[in-house]
Amino acid sequence: MLRPERMSRVSVTGSRQVMNEVIETIHDMNLLHVTDYDGGWDGFDPGDPIEGADEAAEKLVTVRSLQSILGIDDEDAGPNRIVTEDALDSELETVRQTVNELDDRRNELNDELRQVNERIDAMVPFATLGIDLDLLSGYDSISVAVGDGDAVAVDNALAGSDASAYEVFEEDEVVAAFARTDDIEDVLVSADFALHEIPDADGSPEDYIEELKHDRQRLESKLRTVEDELEEQRLEYGAFLLAAEEKLTIEVQQQEAPLSFATTKNAFVSEGWIPTEHFADLVEGLYDVVGDHVEVDELERASYDGEGHLVDREDVGGTHGGPDPAAATTDGGEEVVSDGGVDQSMSHSSPPVVQDNPDPVEPFESLVKIINRPKYSELDPTFIVFLSFPALFGFMIGDLGYGVLYAAIGYYIFTKFDGVAKSLGGIALWSGGFTMLFGILYGEIFGLHILGEVLWHGHPPLHKGLQPAEAEYAQLWLVVSLLIGMAHMTIGYVFDFYENLSHGVGDAILESGSWLMMMFGLWAWIFANTPPFGVAPDFLVGSNSVFNAHPVAIGFTGLPAMVGYLGLISFFVGLVLIAQADVAEFVEAVFLQVFANVLSYTRIAAVLLAKAGMAFVVNLLVFGAYVHHGEYHFIFFSKKSLADIPPNEVMFAGLVNGSGPVDLLIGSVAGLIILVIGHLLVLVLGITSAGLQTLRLEYVEFFQKFYEGGGEKYQPFGYARQFTTDD
């Protein structure tokens, strides 16, 4: 779980006479992550595509273009089918001609329709003005300008010009100006005036617009006809085009595969990575097809340190299903691979990463990949995220009602979607489950304590600490948050320590152990409240600490002073070690990062109280509440009526506790609306607060201790068929 699946570097060597069969077999198995030949071997060149690759690639481009034009998606697929070469040559060409002609016609109609709409828009101001179009042009000594603007400003501009006569008309801020002047546009530059081009047309602009609208209706009708014909093409050929794309994609992948190979005139060598447990499957599959015309070698099973350096190369080189790779031959006996060719890797690639987590843990891989995929050399933190994220989320929300809704939403997403969305659904399921669990322990359902009354007879094992009588719980959760932070960060430092062990114990102590010494040393000093400083608050150490009262009451008043002094020494020793390891980290350490990081976890207690407070406020507005002996009681569910409660104890009367029929009706309707909207708001804010704050703790306080990411995705050479079959 903490390491990716073990990968083996393998080499496939064979005669070019069987290269096509080898490529097809490896592709069908969909197991080998092929690496590109880097040109480092004497006498070997990168291979050339198999004959027909260009033609298949052109057809693939055509098919994808047709899919885009027709808007085809996976829902248009029919039953799996065999797509023949004849169909690709004849049927595809027929579809291409028909669809392209229709698409060209659709584009032409859209262009014409756009032009008509532009002409209508341009004519609207003239229709507003109400002047026939033939009166706006055709004069020898009069200039005309029409536009949007201020008629007074236009009049003033013309009055101050050399125009011997002028007239201004205005309607709804559309202005027409007639003037005896050489260039009216220059005259109106100073006015607030946006000029419209006068159309080359006669008659009423209203009539002209009606003609244009008729043209638009005609074009829209033609466009609908073309789109209907395209829809018919989609329904008739959608399944064929999906299957054709899949077949051509497979062909192109196979035909272009030799580009990654090292080849000579008579032989080829391909390398790649495969999960070690599937190596035997690769050997058996190739041997069944081409026999001893190919050699399959498992060159190494490798582990890498945190810097990506090889630390465990299990050399397992050897031949399977053919002669020794140092002397691979063609059927004619010609040697095609030298000794150096197979002993030296044909590329310098690192193993791709296949995260090896149980099914329940897999959804949380998506949270890790938001940062980056773990490198093959790194520990995979997914399992720790699986343990911590839903537990912290559930602890902060802690409500049976909200938990049921989170789980229901998660189940819907998990069952209806694929990919990342499916993973998010799984995360919501786990988070909802823990929210329900803590909700039962808190005895809460939608912020109400009815569950506690039913299950725990009014005394649930846990309280959130919102009520005055339970204030000690609020302090307890604050301290628990600190302890969670130290535990969470310790795991991160231990992971880093383990990864740095590949450089030696000394480096591991300098890089990681120093931080552990600082963190535990500083907090041991704080929990000891060592004189003469005594910086710890009373609820943390002393006779009044949360460890010395209900509900914990273990009698802990603080660590011995000697432990505090030793902790302080440990802190400074760690600081010195960090200074030797990295100056930048030393600066962070000086500013007490180990103190600030642990304090950052107090957001857990803060979100817990904030969400509880929001749910309480919603219920308070609806049901009303009073406080008695430090405990809040909702009036609606109380045996007491509002009249029986002393006024000084009433916090809010509640919308549903109206005295008269009208007040009761209005209050009940308003209360129901507030109840639903309020709790939905709390539900959503639970995701944005508890969810995001937990993610922040994972990414910032935990991941940064050891995690870098940047692993290569495992992409085996092959294709998972959806729409075609080769049977």
N, C-alpha and C positions, 0 to 999 in steps of 0.2 A: 504493500500500500504506500509506503513512504518512498519507494523507489519505482521508477518506471519499469515497464516490462523489459526483460533482458533481451538485447538485440545481438544478432550475429551478422558480421560482414561476410558475404558470400560472393563467390565468383562462378560464373557460368561460362565455360569455354567450349567451343565446338566448331565444326565445319560449317562454312557458309552455305553448304548444300542443305543443311537442316535449320538454318537460321529462322526462316519463316515459321516453321513448325514450333521452334522453341519460343519465339515471340508470342505466337498465338496461345501456346500452353501457359506461359507465365501470365499473360494477360487474363486468361480465363480463371486462373487460380487467385488472382488479385491479392497477392501476398508480398511480393518483392518491391521494396522502395528502391527504385533504380537511381544510381548516381551517375553523373556525367563524366565521361573520360576527359581528363585535363590535358592530354597531349604529351604526357611525360615519358612515354615509352618509345624507344628507338624502333623504327620499322612499323609502327602502328599509327594509323590515322583514324579520325572520327568517321563513322560509317555514313553512307548516303541513304536517303529515304528509299524505301521499296518502290518499285515502279507502280505508278498509279496514285501516288500520294497527292500530287498537285491536283489531279482531276477530282479526287475525293474531297480535298479541302475546298475546292471551288463549289462543289455540290453542297457541302456543308454550309458554306456561306449563303448559298441560295436558299437552302431550307430554313435557316435561321432568319433570313430576311422575310421569307413568306410567313413564318410564324409571327414575326413582329407586326407585319402588315395586317394579318388576320386576328391578332390578339389571342393566339392560342396559348392555353396553359394546361397543366397536368389533368385538369378535370375533363378535358376533351379527349382523353385517351380511351380507347376501346380495349377489347381483349388483346393479350399479347399475340403478336403476329410475326411471320417471317417476311422480311422485305427483300425481294429479289433484285438482282442487277437490272433485269428488264424493266421492273417497276421504276427504279431510279432513273433509267434512261428515257422511258416513254411517259409514264404517268407524271413524274416530276416535271418534265418539260411542259406537258399540257397544263398542269396546275400553274406553273410559273408564268406562262403566256397569259392565261386567263386572269390570274390575280394581278399581275403587273399592269395589264390593260385597264382593269377595273380601278386599281390604285391610281394610275395616271389620270383616269377620268375623274376620280374623286378629288384629286389634287387640283385639276383644272376647275372643277365646279366650286371648290372651296375658294380658289383665287378669284373667280368671277363673283362669288357671293361676297367676298371681302370687299371687292371694288364697289359693288352695288351698295353695301352698307356704308362705305366711306362717302359715296356720293349722296346718300340719304342724309348722313350726318352733316355734310357740307351744305346741304340745301335747307336744313332746318332754320338757320338764322334768317334766310331770305323769306321763308314762309312766315316767320314771326314778324318780319318787317311789313309784309303785306303789299309789296310793290312788284308789279310784273317784271319779269327778267329782261324783257326787251327794252324797258325804260332805264336800265342800269348801264347800258353801253351803246356804242354806235354814234356818239356825238363828236363833232369836229372841234368845237371850242369849249366844251365843258368836260371837266374831269369828275369822275365819280369814285367814291370810296365807301365801302361797307365793312363794318366790323363791330366788335363788342367794346363798349366804352362809355364814357361820360359825355352826354350830349352837350352839356354846358361847356366842358373843357374843349370839345371839338369846335363849338361855336366861337369861343374866345380865340382859339388858334387861327381860325379862318378870318376873324375880325382883325387880327393883327397882321395878316398877310397882305400880299399884293393882289388878292382876288378882287376883281371889280364887282362881282356879285356872287352870292352863295345862298344855299338853302340847306337846312339840316332837319332830318326826320329821325324820330326815335320811337322804338316800341320795345318794352321789356329789356332795356339796356342794349338792344341792337340798334346801331346808328348808321344812317345813310347820309352822306354829305355830297352835295352837288355844288361845284364852284367853277367860275371862269378863271382858271389858273393853269399854268403849264404842267405842274406836278403836284397834285394834291397830297400825295403820300409824304413828300418832304415837308409840307406845311404842317401835317398832323403828327410829326415825330414828337413834338413837345407835349401832345395831348395824351391822356390816358385812353389808348385806342389800340385794340388788337385787330389787325386787318384780316378780312376774309377775301379769298380769291373769287371774283365774280364769274359764275359759270357761263360757258358759251351755250346759251339756250334761250328759247323764247317762251312767252306765255306765263301763265300763273305758276309760281313755285309750288303751290299746293297740288296742282294737277301733275306737275313734274314728279313730285314725291309719290303720288299715287301710282304713277307709271313705274317708278322704281320699285315700289313695294310689290307691285304685280310681278315685275321681273324677279324679285327676291323669292316670292312664293313659287314661281316656276322653277327657279334654280334649286330651292329647297326640296321640291318634289322630285326633281331629277337626282339630287344627292341622296335622298332616302331610297330611291330605287337602286342606286349603285351600292349603297351600304347594305341593303337587303340581299343583293346578289353576293356581296362579300361575305355576309353572314351565312348564306347557303354554302359558299365555298368552305368556310370554317367548319360547319357541321359535317360536310361531306368528306373533307380531306384532313381534318384536324388530327385524327388518330394516325393516319398515314404519315403526316409530316412529323409527328412526335416519334414514331417508330423509325422513320427515315433519318431523323437527326441522331437518334441513338446508334443506329447501324453505322452511319458515316463517322460519328465520333469515335466509335470503336475502330473502324478501319483506319482513320487518320492516326489515332494513337499507335496502332500496331505498325503502320507503314512508316511513321516517323521515328519509331523506337531506335533504329540503328544510329541515329544522330548522337545517341548517348554511348554507343559502343566504341571499343577500340578494335579496329579491323585491319586485316591484311587482305591480300588477294584471295586467300583460301580459307581464312578463319576469322572468328570474332571472339571477343571477350566482353562480357558484361558483368558489372559489379553492382551490389546494392546491399541494403540492410533488410533483415527479416526477423520477426520474433523468433527467438531461438527454439521455442517449442514447435514451430512450424517448419523447421528446416527439413526434417525427414519427409514432410508432405511435399515440399518442393522437389526433393530428390526423386521420390517415387513417381510424382506426376510427370516429370521430364523423362525419366527412364522408361515409363510405360509408352511414351509417344515416340521417342527417337532412339531409345536403347543406348548403346555405348558410343554413339556418335557425338555425345556431349559429356562434359565433365562438370560436376557440381562440387565446389570446394567450400567448406566452411572455414574461412581464414582466421577468424578470431571471435571471441566473445569478450566484450570489453566493458570495463567500468572506468569512470573518469572522476577526477577530483573537482573541487569547486571552481578551479580555474580552467577546467576543460582539458586538463592534461591526463593522458592515459596512466592509470595506476594499477590496472589489473587486466592485462591482456592474456587471456587464456588461449594460447596458440593451439588451435585444433585443426590446422591445415591438413588436408588429405583429400583423396579423390573418392568419388562416389559414382559408380555407374560408368566408368571409363578408365583409360590409361592415365598415367601420372601427368599432372598438369605441366610439369617442366618439359614435357615432350609431346604436347598435343599434336596429333597428326590428322591429315585429311584421309579420306578413303584410299587415296593413292599413295599414302605413306610420306608425303612431304611434311617436314616439320614446320609448324606455323607459330609456335609460342616458345620464346627463349626462357631460360631459367630466371632471368631478372624480371621477365614480364609478369609472372604470377607472384613472386615474392614481394614485389613492391606494389602497394595499392595504386590503382589507376586514378584515384582522386583522393583528396584530403578532407573528406566529409566527416562530420560527426554523426553519430547515430540519431535517427529521428526518434521522437518521443511518443510512446504509447503509454498513457497513464494507466496504472494497474490498480484499479479500485473496485471494491465490491459494488454490486448494482445499487444498493441504497445510498452509497457515497457518490456515485457518478454525477448526479445533478449538481453537486457542489464544485465540480471541475469548472463549470462555467464561471463561477465567482473568481476562481484562481486565474482563469484565462483572461479576465478583464484586465488584470495587470500584465500577464504574459504567460505563455505556456512554459512550464518548468524545463530547464535544460536537462539533458540526459544525465549530467553530472550532479544534479541537485536533488535534495530531498523534496518530495512532493508534499506540500502542506494541505492538500485537499482533505485528508482524514481529520486533521486537527480542526479545520474549518467546519467540517461535518459535525464534530463534537461540540464546538463552541458556538457557532452562529445561531442555530435554532434554540439552543439552551438559553443563551443570553437574550435573544429576542423574546422567547416565551417568559423568561423571568421578568423582563421589563413591562410587558403588556399584561400577562397573568390574568386572563379573564376567559371563562368558559365560552361565553357567547361570541366574543371576538375570535377566539380560537376556532370555533366551529365554522365561522364565515371564512377565515383565512384558509382553513383546510378545504372547504368546499370550493372556493375559488381556485386553489391549487390543484384540486382533483380535476376540475373542468379543464384547466389549461394543460395539465399533464396528459389527459386523455384525448384532447382535441387538436393539439399542435405537435410539431416536431422541432428538432434542433434546440436552439437556445431557449425558445419559449417553453418547450417541454421541460427543460432543466429548471427553469424558473418556477414552473408548476410543482415540480418535485420539492424544491426548496420551500415553497409556500406550504406544501403538505406537512413537511417536517416542522416548520416553524409554527404552523397552526396546531400541530399535535402537542408541542411543548407549551404553547400558550394555553391550551386546554388543561394540560397537566398542572401547570402553576395556578390556573384559574380555580381548579378544584382545591388545591392546597390553600389558596387565599380565600376560598369560599365565595367567589364573585362571579356573577353573570351579568354582563352589560353594566358593570359598576354597582350592581345591587348585591346585598349580602344575603339574599334569600337562599342561595346555595349553601352558604355556611350554616344557616339555621337548619336546613334539611339534612345535610350530610354530617355536620359537626356539632349540631345542637347549640349553635351560636358561638362555638369556640374552635374556629379553624386553626390548624397548626401554624399557619403563617399569616402575618398582616403586612400591609404595605406601609403602614406608619403615617397615613394621611390624617387620622383622627388624633386629637390631643392626648387621649388616653393610651394611644399606641405610639407615641413619639419615639420611644426607645427603639422601635423597629426601624424608623427612618435613619437613626444614627447607626444601627446595626448594619443596614444595607450599605451605608457609606463605607464602613470598615470592610464589609464583605467585598465591595467593589475594589478596594485597594488590594485585598488578598487575591482576588481574581486577576487583577492586573499583574501582580508579581508572579503568579503561577503561569499566566499566559506568556509574559515576556521571558520567563525562565525557559519555557519550551523553545522559544525562538533562539535564545542564546545557546542552548544545548544543541540545537540543530546546527548552528553556526560552528560551535566547538567541534562537533563530529565531522563536519565537512572540512574543517581546517586541520584535522588530525592527519590528513594525507601529506601535509607539509611538515609534520612533526609535532610532538607534544608541546614544544616550546612555542611554536607559532600559534597553536590553538589556544594556549594560555594568554599570549599577548593579544591576539585578535578577539577572543571571545571570553575566555576565563576572566580577563580583567574587568569586563563589564559586569559579569556575575558577582565578582568580589565587590565592586562599587555598589551595585544595587542592594545586595544582601547586607553589606557593611553599613550603608547609610540607613536602611530601614531597621536594622537591628539597633542602631544607635537611637533612632527615633522611638522605637518601641521600648527601649530601656529608659527613655527620658533622662538621659545621663546628666547629672550635675556637671558644671554649673549652668548649663544652657537651658535644659528643660523646655524644649520647644513643642512637645507633643500636647495636643488638646486633651481635656479631661475625659472625653468619651472614648479616647484611644487607649490611654493607660491610667492607672490609678484606681482607687477604690470605687470610683463612680464610672468606670469604663463599661462599655457594652459587654465585656467579657465577665463582668462581675455583677450582672443584674439580669432580670428577666428580659428575654427568654433564654439566654445562654447560661449565665450564672455558673461559669467554670472556675471562678475565683482567680482569674488571671488579672494581675495588676500591673504587669510590665516585666520586661526581661531584667535579669540582674545587671547591676551597673558594670560589672566586669565584662559581660557580653557586649554592652554598649561601647565600652572603650575598645574592645577587640574589633568590634564592627567599624569603629572610626579608623582604626589602624588598617583594617582590610580595605576600606574605602580609599585611603591615600596610597596604599600599595597598588591597588588597581589603577589609580590615576597615573602613577609613575609608569606602570606597564603600558598603559594606553599611549602615553607620551612617547615611549620607545617605538610603538608600532605605527602610529599615524598622528601627525600634527593636527590635521583637520578634526579627527575624532577627539583629540585631546581638548580642543577648543569646546566641542560639544559637551565633553565630560565636565569641564570646568564650570559650565553653566548648568550643572546638575540635571543633565538629561534624564538620568535614571530616576530622579525625584519627580520631574515634570511628567514623564511618561506614565509612571504609576498613578499620579494624580489624575491623569487624563481619564482613567477608568471610572472616576467618580461620576462621570456622565451616566453610567448605568443606573445609579441610585436616583440621579436627577430626572432621567426620562421616566423611570418607574413612578415617581411621585407626580410628575407632570401629567402623564397619561391617566393616572388614577384621579387626579384633580379635575381633568377635563371631563371624564365620565361622570364624576360626582356633580359637577356644575350642571350638566345636561339633565341629570335626574333631579337635581335640586329645583331647577326651573319648572319641571313638569310635575313632580310629586310633592315638592315642598319638603322641608326638613327642620328639625329642631335639635339642639345640642343639650345633652343631659349627662352630667358627671363625665364630661370629656368625650362622650360618644355621640356620633351623629345618627339620627333616626329619621327615616323618611315618613312623613305624616300620612301619606296615602296608604302605606302598609302597616301603620301603627294601630294599636288597639285604641289609642286616644284620638279624640276628635280635635280639630283646631281650637275649639272653644275651651277644651280642657288643658291646653298647654299654656304655661305662663308666657306672656308676650316677650319677656326678656330672653326666653330660650328659643324663640322662633327665629330661624335664619331667613326663611322665605316661605310664604304661605303655599305656594305651588299653584299652577294653572288649573289643575284638575280638582282642586278643593274649593271651588266656588260655592257661595252660600245660596244663591238663587238659581232657578232653572235656566235662565238666560246666561248668567255668568258661568254656570256649570257647562252649558253647551258650547259657548264660545271658548272657554278655557280648555275643554276637552279636545276640541278640534285643533286649536293652536298648540296645545300640549303634544298631541299626536304628531303634528308636523315637526315641532322642535325635537321631539324624541327621536324620530327617524333620521332627520337631517343631522342632528347633533351626533348621534352614535355613528352614522356613516362618516362624518367628518373625523371623529376620533379613530375610526377604523383606517381611514386613509392616512391620517397623520401618524398612526402607529407604524406604517411602512416607512414614511419619510423621516421619522424620528428614530424609533427603535431600529429599523432596518439600516438606515444610512449611518447611524452612530455605531452600530455593531460593525458594519463594513469598514468604517474609519479605523476602529480599533484593530481589525484584522490587517488592513493594508498598511497603516502607519506604525502602530505600536508593535505589531507581530511580524509582518513580512519584512519590514526594513531591517530586522535583526539578522536575517540570513538569506533572504530570497532576492534573486536577481532576475530570473526568467530569461526567455529568449531561445527556448528550444525549438527545433525544427519539427514541423508537423509530419507525422507519418502518412505518406501518400503513396500507397502501393500502386504499382503499374497494373491497371485493370479498370473495370467499369461494372458497376452494379446495375444489371439490366432491370428496366421497369416496363418497357413497352414492346420489347422484341424477345424472340426466342430463337435459338440456333438449332432447335430440334425439328 
